[in-house]
Amino acid sequence: MEDFESISKIGTVESVPRISSIEKELVEILPTNQILELFGGETFLIGGFLRDLSLGKNLENSDFDLMTRLSLQQVVENLERNGYKESTNREFEDDKYFLTSDKTVINAVINKRKVQVGLIGKQDTTTLIALGDITMNCCAFDIRQGKILNTEMMDDAINKELKFCLPEEAKKDPWKIISALKQISRIPDLVIPKDTLEIIKSCIPQVIDYFSDNPSEKPDLEKICGNINSQEALDLFKGHDTKGIFDGVSLKKQKLEASEKYKSVTIQQLDPGIKNEVIELAKKSYGRRLQLDKLFNDKIESVVYEVDKNNRVLSCCLISGERIYAIASVGADSIVSLVSDLCRYNYTVWTTISLSSRHIIDLARKAGLKLISDSNLIKKILINNYPEYKDRIIVRQKRGLLTFVKEGSDDTEQVLLVS
């Protein structure tokens, strides 16, 4: 968020956005009048949208989680008066709404965004927030007033500090521990206070028992896996009998999300004809530098590509988990467009680029990837994804950028970029 003001040091983070700037950004993003018309003057934005805004994540495809004091009947009347009809197939559609089975949450679409609205009645907002899982997930924004209600929790989100809203309650609820593990797996530079870490470690057996007793809930376990920092979360299970809860769970993402403009497929799904087109495009893009044996090696899980009306490949990314392993395109604009799309539709995308490829580095930055300039973070991300690199990563400043190389390797020095 380039228009955020910066301040010196809040906690352990420098140049973080001011809360007032976040409030200003929210006022600009939210369809305030429409939300208030549908859900009333006491409506609050909560949860992940606020967290991700503070982290500078792309929010183009993020949902709105709201709380309202209106009754179910009032909300339904407002929706129908504004042209909404109840969905018969209980799916998010324009000008449609539907209720959860317990009728406590209303789902709708506003300005192409999914909106989930919880009915809180007269319950005290501060109490509701405090009963949440972790503080960075429980920030709340008063839409009518344009103010964040709990600035202390917003500070935790800004500082990427992992804290439980109510530590003693977290010890009794495996879902709160799972929520913390999700953030650990997604945010490499997350700050985890000692007391938070001790609670998580002590509760890992509860998490194991929960998934062992409820195998149908494994999709939530999968959200801990396949992320840029998943290994740190998974390491917390070491030394425990995991009772087979990770059986059948992929420890890497099988494919990334993309818009309708692109095809995203696993290697197993990739059409042989498209694979040959990708190889030919790579030959044109890389010339003599291309090592064919590395193009479709055993690290690659998926391919994202664009074709023209003649089914000719215009651009493609070979993906290893969340990492863009290689990219080829008929032109620079196509590279930027494809990488930008992946940044919009996925929480984290990352890549490494040779220092000698300054043009590609510039294109990646234009597409939304950011250079990592913290040597410890570079080592952490690389080692978490490639444990065999431990004690082999050399990080140094070169040509104005922080680069890395594996000790004893003939590879050129690389830079690390993350969305």
N, C-alpha and C positions, 0 to 999 in steps of 0.2 A: 504494500500500500504506500506508494511513493509520496502521497500528500500528507502522511502522518508526520506530526512534529516528533522530535526526539528529545529525550531527556537523558541526563547522565545518571547512570546506575540506579536501578530499582532492584534490590536484592543482588543477584549475581549477573544480571544482564544489563548491558549498556545500550543506549540508543533505542529504547523501546517506545512504542507509541503511547502518547498520553491518553488517559481514559476519555478526556473531553474530545479528543480527535476521533476516538472510536465511536463515541456518541454521534458526532457529526457525520461520520461515515454511514452509520446505521440510518440516520434520518434521510440521507440521500438514497440509500439502497431500498429501504422498505416502502411498499405501496401503502403508506400510513392511512390515508383517507379510506381506502378500500377495506383495509383490515378493521378499522374502527367502525365503519358502517356495518360490516358483517358480524363482528364479534364484540362490539361495545367499547366504551371508553376505558374500562379497566381490563386491558389486554396486554400481556407481557410476552416478549420473545425470550426464550430460554435455550440453554443447552449448547449443542455442538456448533451452531452457526456463530455464536459469540466467541467461542473458543477458537475456532478456525480463523475468524476475522483477526483476532489478536495475534495469531501465529503467521498472518500474512498468506494464508492458503487461498487458492482460487475458489471463489464462492459461486461461480456462475451456475452450477448445477446442484447447489446445496438446498436442502429442504428448510422450511420454517417450522419450528416447534413453538407453539403458542399455548398460553394459559388464559382463560377468560372467566370472569365472574358471572356471565350471563347463564341462564338455565338452558338446557337442551332445547326446550320448546322455543325460547327466544331466538336462539341461534338458527334453528331450522327455519323459523318464520323469516328471519333476515335473509338467509340464503335464498329461499324460494321467492321472496319479494324482489331479489336482485337477479332472478332468472336461472337460479340453480335448480336442478331436479335430482331426486335421489337416484343413485346408480343401482341398477339391478344386478350388475356383475361384481360390485364391490371393488372397483378398480379406479385409479386416479385418471379422470378424464376432464377435459374442459367443460365448465358449466354443470358439473355433477358433484355430488357429495355422497358420502356413506359413513355409517357409524361402525365402531368396533362392536363385537358381540356383546360386551357388557355395557354398551352405550355411554361410555365415559370419555370417548375421544371421537371427534368429528374430523373426517378427512376430506380435503377438497383441493382444488388447483386455483391459484391466484397468479396472474401474470406468468403463466407457464411453470410456476414452482409448486411442488407438492407442499401442502400445509396440513399439519396435524395439530388439532386444537383440543387441549385437555380442559375439562370442566372442573373448576376448583371451588365454585360457590363462594362462601364467605370465609373460607380457610385463610389464615394469615399467610401472606406471601413469604415472609421471612422464615416462618416455621417450615413451609413446604420446601424452600430452597435448602434449608439445613438438613432435611431428611433425605437429600439426594445422595449420590455416590461420592464423587470426587469434586473438589471445589472448582476446578477448571471446566467441569461440565455443567456447573450449576449457576453460572452467571445469569442474571435476569435484567431485561431492559424494559422499562415502562414506555410503551409506544406513544401514548398520548403526551406524556411529559418529556419524552426524548432523553430520559436519564437512566443510567445503570443503577440498579437498586443496591447491589452488594459489591462495592468497589474493592473490598479486601479480596474477594474471590476472583475478581477481574485481574487484580494484581498477580494472583497465582497463575492465571492463564497467560498473562503477558510475560511473566518470568519463567514460564514452563516449569512450574513447581508442582509436584504431585502431592496433594494432601487429601485426606478423607474429610468429608463434611463433619461427620461424627465418628471418630476413630473407634469408640467402643461398639457402635452399631455395625461398623464394617467387619468387626471380628465375628459377627453372628450371621453375616449375609455373604455367601459366596459370589453373588452377582456384583456386589460392590468391588470385590477383589478382581473379578473378571474385567470389570470396567477399567480398573487401574492397569491391569496387564495389557489391555488393548492399547492404552496410551503409551506404555513402555515400548510396545512393539512398533509403534508408528513414529515416535519422536526420539531420535538418537541423542539429542542434547537436553532431554528431560532431566530436571533436577529432582532427585528422590531423597528427601530427608531421611535420616536414620530411623526415626520412629515409624514413618510410613513403610519403609522397607522391612522393618521387623514385623509389622502387622501382616504384610503380604506373605512373607516367608512362613510365618506361623500358621497361615490360613490355606496354604497350598494343599494340604491333605483334604480340607473341606471342598476345595474346587475339584479335586480328583474324585472324591466321593459323589459330588453332585453330577458330574458328567458320566460317571460309572452307573449311577442310578437312573440317569435320564439321557440315554444315548440319542434320543431324538433331538436333543439340544446341541448336538455337535456342530451345527453351522456357526454357533457363537464361539465355540472353541477354535474353529477355523479362522476366525477374525484375528486371533492372536498370531497366527502363522502366516508366512509368506510376505511379511512386511519388511521394510528396510532395516528395522532394529529388532526383528522377532527373536533372534538368538538370545538376546539379553533376557527377554521374558521366558523363553523356553529353558534357559539355564536354571531358573528358579525351581524347576521340577526335578532337577538332577538330585539323585540320592533318595528319591521317593519311589515307591511302587505305584506306577501310574495306572495300573489295572487295565491297560489296553486302551485307554481313552484316546490315544493318538493313532490307533490302528485305522488305516484308511483315510487319514487326514494328510493332505499334501502340505509339506513344509515350505513349498514355494508356490507363488501364484501361477496357475496354469495359463491364464491369459489376462490381458488388461481390458478395461472398458474403453469404448470409443464411440463417437457419434455415428449416425447412419451413413455419413460420407465415406467411412472406412470399414474395412473388414478386419475383424480381430479373431484369429483362429489359433488353436493349438497346432503344434507341429504334426500331430497325428491327423488333424483335419485338413491340413494344407494340400490343396490340389497340386499334383505333380507338374501340371502346365504352369501354374502360378509360381511354383518353386523355381522352375527353369527361368522364368521371366525375372524373378528376383535376382538370380545368379547373374544373368546378363546385365541387368541394371547395375549391380554391384561392380561388375567388371568395368563398365563405363565410368562409374563414379570413382573407383579406387585405382584403376589402371594396374601398373606393375606392383603397387603396394598391397594388392589383394592377396590374402592367403586363403585359397579356397577351402582348405581343410579346417579353417577356423570359422568359416561362414555359417555352416550348419553343424556345429559340434554338439556334444552332449549337454552343454550348458543351456542351450536354447529351448525354451518351453513354448514360445508362441511367435506369431508374426502378425503385425498390423500393416495393412497396405491399402492403397487406393488404385482403382483402375478407371480407365476412360471407357467410352461407349463401345470401343472395340475390344474390351477386356485386356487392354495393355496396361501393365503396372506402371504407375506414375511416380509413386513413392512408397517406401516400405521401411519398417523398423523390425529388426530381429530382437526379441525380448528374452531376457533371462530373469525370471521372476518379475521384479519391478524395474530392473535395470535395462535401459536401452543399450543393447550390446553392439549393434551395428545399424547404420541407416544409409539408404541410398535413394536418390531422387533425380528426376529429370531437370530440376532447377532449385535454386535457393528458397524461393517462396514456398515450394511444396514441402521442403524440410521444415520450415518454420510453422506452416499450417498443421502438419502432422504432429509435431512435438507439442504444439500449443493445444491441440485436441486431446492428447494424452494427459497433459497437465490439468485440463479442465475436468476430465472424467475420472481421474484417479487421485487418491489422496496424496500419494508420493510416487514420483518418477525420478530416476536418477541415472547418471551415466558417467563414464570417464572418457576424456578426449586427450589425444596427444597434444603436448604443448606446441608442437610444430604446426598443428592445424588451427591456427588462430582464427581463420575465417569460419570454421565449423564451431569453434567456441563462441564466437560473436553471434552466430545464428542460433545456437542453443540458448544463449542468454536472451536474445530477442524473443524466443519462443516461450520464455517463462522459467527457465532453469537458472539457478543462482550458484555462483562459484562458492565453494566452501573454503574459508580462509582461516580455519582453526585446525591446527595440526593434530590435536588430540581427537577431534571429531572425524577427521579423515581416517585416522588409524582405526577408530572405533567402528565406523561404517564398513570399512574394507574387511576388517578381521571378523566382524559379526557375520558377514556374508561369505567370507572365505577364510575359515579358521586356519587353514594351512599357511596363511600370510603372517601369522603371529611371529613377532620378532624379526620380520623380514622387510617391513615397510620403512623406507627412508623418506622423510618429508623435508623439503627445503624450499627456500625462496629462489625463484629463477625468472628472469625477464618480467619482474613485477607481479608474478603470480605464485601462489603456494602450490607446489607440485609434489608428486610422490613417484617412487619407483621401487620395485622389489629388489632387495639386495641379491646380487649375483645374477640378475636378469639382464638380457640384452635389449629389453623393451625400451622405447623412448619414454621420457618423463611425461606423466599425465596430470591432468587436473580433474577434480571431482566436482560435479554439478548436481544439485538436488532441487526439485520443484518446491 
